[in-house]
């Protein structure tokens, strides 16, 4: 009985460890154009975001706001696997622009977050096509992924394991006292 109990405990602990590491593998950003925290001097025609996992074709959103909080994206959103492109209106106001996003994948919690970039007007505003930029992942102070659901599941499984062990010990005590 003790060997069986030990084997079950090892199986449950290994399952819990696999579940807890799964939340670390959640979808996240790999690059953005403009680069997170960068300063651009020409108005980007689009915001490009790349993620670690493919994004669903529906249920996604990208909203870009100017320093006064006005919306400056044009409402178009193109999704192609791990690449998301949001069309932009012509930027005219210098300052910090905020990009808020929500992306859905088949088997993951929604990827939600924000990042900023700065636009510096050079007097005459012009629009250029975005040039491809390879960006290394940047750590932002704003979380990009919610780990709440996996943590809840792991917590519930750990509680169930504790109850299971207590019930096994109680059953062992009853059998031993016969």
Secondary structure, DSSP 8 states (H G I E B T S, - for coil): -HHHHHHHHHHHHHHHHHHHHHGGGS--EEEEES-TT-EESSEESEEEEEESS---SSS-EEEEE-TTS-B-EEEEEEEETTEEEEEE----S-EEEEEEEEE--TTS--EEEEEEEEE---SS--EE------------SS-SS--HHHHHHHHHHHHHHHHHHHHHHHHHHHHHT-
